[in-house]
């Protein structure tokens, strides 16, 4: 409980629930059930919000607790990342049910994994408070700059905008998630000044 409270996990859970509710409202408010391509803003931006919530929950209010602990912190950090990612991916996937070949639940899960991976790596490298910024910059640039680019090498560098089950997009997002989660579990978030 002390770990959860020192990281603000109860607040993060509430904000993740609100993000999922907002994604459901946006997906059906856009009449996305009629045209799956209208889901692109939801599939690209809802994972961005979820990753920002998850990565900012890595902020340590009592940094001295981590530095003086007897037990290693990496299992708790890894469980923290995995639990919030599973919750976010599952709840956001429910927001865009149907049309799995287009921009449905598989694309939402893939984008959530990739966005959380970038954000967790950023937390380890620049600190938890600003960990949302690289994810925001990358996903916004891809969303605004490549609205209709699909397949080929674009599936690697523009993975958030790829429909459905493209293996290259999944591989890139999965690699980002594994690398970011491993780096955060190993190092923790970067210490920040007062």
C-alpha positions in Angstrom: 0.0 0.0 0.0 2.9 2.4 0.8 4.3 1.8 -2.7 0.9 2.5 -4.3 0.3 5.6 -2.3 3.8 7.0 -2.8 3.3 6.8 -6.5 -0.2 8.0 -6.7 -1.5 4.7 -8.2 -5.1 5.2 -6.9 -5.3 8.6 -8.8 -3.7 6.9 -11.9 -6.4 4.2 -11.8 -9.2 6.8 -11.6 -7.7 8.8 -14.5 -7.3 5.6 -16.6 -10.9 4.8 -16.1 -11.8 8.4 -17.2 -9.6 8.0 -20.2 -11.4 4.8 -21.2 -14.8 6.5 -20.7 -13.6 9.4 -22.9 -12.4 6.9 -25.6 -15.8 5.2 -25.6 -17.6 8.5 -25.9 -15.3 9.7 -28.7 -15.4 6.4 -30.6 -19.2 6.4 -30.7 -19.6 10.1 -30.9 -17.7 10.1 -34.2 -20.1 7.4 -35.6 -17.0 5.3 -35.9 -19.1 2.1 -35.8 -20.2 3.1 -39.4 -16.8 4.0 -40.7 -13.8 2.4 -39.0 -11.4 5.0 -40.5 -13.0 7.6 -38.2 -11.5 5.8 -35.3 -8.0 6.9 -36.1 -8.0 9.9 -33.7 -9.3 7.6 -30.9 -6.8 4.8 -31.7 -3.9 7.2 -31.9 -4.7 9.6 -29.1 -6.3 7.5 -26.3 -3.1 5.5 -25.9 -1.2 8.7 -25.6 -3.3 9.8 -22.7 -3.1 6.4 -21.0 0.7 6.3 -21.4 1.0 9.8 -19.9 -1.0 8.7 -16.9 1.0 5.5 -16.5 4.4 7.1 -16.8 3.7 10.1 -14.5 2.6 7.5 -11.9 6.3 6.6 -11.7 7.1 9.8 -10.0 8.5 9.1 -6.5 7.3 11.4 -3.8 9.7 9.8 -1.3 12.8 9.0 -3.3 14.8 8.2 -0.1 12.5 5.1 0.4 13.8 3.6 -2.9 17.4 4.4 -2.1 17.4 2.9 1.4 15.3 -0.2 0.7 16.6 -3.6 1.6 14.8 -5.5 -1.1 15.3 -4.9 -4.8 12.8 -2.6 -6.4 12.8 -4.0 -9.9 10.0 -6.6 -9.3 7.7 -3.8 -7.9 8.5 -1.5 -10.8 7.9 -4.2 -13.3 4.6 -5.2 -11.7 3.6 -1.6 -11.6 4.2 -1.2 -15.4 2.6 -4.5 -16.3 -0.5 -4.1 -14.2 -1.3 -0.5 -15.4 -0.5 -1.4 -19.0 -2.8 -4.5 -19.0 -5.6 -2.4 -17.4 -5.2 0.4 -19.9 -4.9 -1.9 -23.0 -8.0 -3.9 -22.0 -10.2 -1.0 -21.1 -9.2 1.0 -24.2 -9.7 -2.1 -26.5 -13.3 -2.3 -25.3 -13.8 1.3 -26.6 -13.3 0.3 -30.2 -14.9 -3.1 -30.6 -15.6 -4.5 -34.1 -13.7 -4.1 -37.4 -10.6 -5.7 -36.1 -9.0 -5.6 -39.6 -9.2 -1.8 -39.6 -8.7 0.4 -36.5 -10.2 -1.8 -33.9 -9.1 -3.4 -30.6 -5.9 -4.9 -32.0 -4.7 -1.5 -33.2 -5.7 0.0 -29.8 -3.7 -2.6 -27.8 -0.7 -2.3 -30.1 -0.7 1.5 -29.8 -1.1 1.3 -26.0 1.9 -1.0 -25.7 4.1 1.2 -27.9 3.1 4.4 -26.3 3.7 3.0 -22.8 7.0 1.7 -23.9 8.2 5.1 -25.1 6.9 6.7 -22.0 8.5 4.3 -19.6 11.9 4.6 -21.4 11.5 8.4 -21.1 10.8 8.1 -17.4 14.0 6.2 -16.9 16.0 8.7 -19.1 14.5 12.1 -18.4 12.3 11.7 -15.3 8.7 10.8 -14.6 7.3 14.3 -14.6 8.3 14.9 -18.3 8.0 11.3 -19.5 4.9 12.1 -21.4 6.6 14.7 -23.6 8.6 12.4 -26.0 5.5 10.2 -26.5 3.4 13.2 -27.2 5.9 14.6 -29.7 6.3 11.3 -31.6 2.6 10.3 -31.7 1.5 13.8 -32.6 4.1 14.1 -35.4 3.1 10.7 -36.8 -0.7 11.4 -36.5 -0.4 14.8 -38.2 2.3 13.9 -40.7 1.3 10.5 -42.0 -2.4 10.2 -42.2 -2.6 7.8 -45.1 0.7 6.0 -45.1 0.3 2.3 -44.7 2.5 -0.8 -45.2 6.1 -1.3 -46.1 8.6 0.6 -44.0 5.9 2.9 -42.8 4.6 0.0 -40.7 7.9 0.3 -38.7 8.2 4.0 -38.2 4.6 5.0 -38.4 3.2 2.1 -36.4 0.6 4.1 -34.5 -1.2 4.9 -37.8 -1.3 1.3 -39.2 -4.6 -0.5 -39.3 -5.2 -3.9 -37.8 -2.7 -6.7 -37.5 0.4 -5.6 -39.4 3.3 -7.7 -38.1 5.9 -5.0 -38.6 3.9 -2.5 -36.6 3.3 -5.0 -33.8 7.0 -5.9 -33.7 8.0 -2.2 -33.4 5.4 -1.4 -30.7 6.3 -4.6 -28.8 10.0 -3.9 -29.0 9.4 -0.4 -27.6 7.3 -1.8 -24.8 9.8 -4.5 -23.8 12.7 -2.1 -24.0 11.0 0.7 -22.1 9.6 -1.6 -19.4 13.0 -3.3 -18.9 14.8 -0.1 -18.7 12.4 1.4 -16.2 12.3 -1.8 -14.1 16.1 -1.9 -14.0 16.8 1.8 -13.4 13.6 3.3 -12.1 12.7 6.8 -13.0 15.5 9.3 -13.2 15.9 11.4 -10.0 14.7 14.9 -10.4 15.6 18.1 -8.6 13.5 19.7 -5.9 
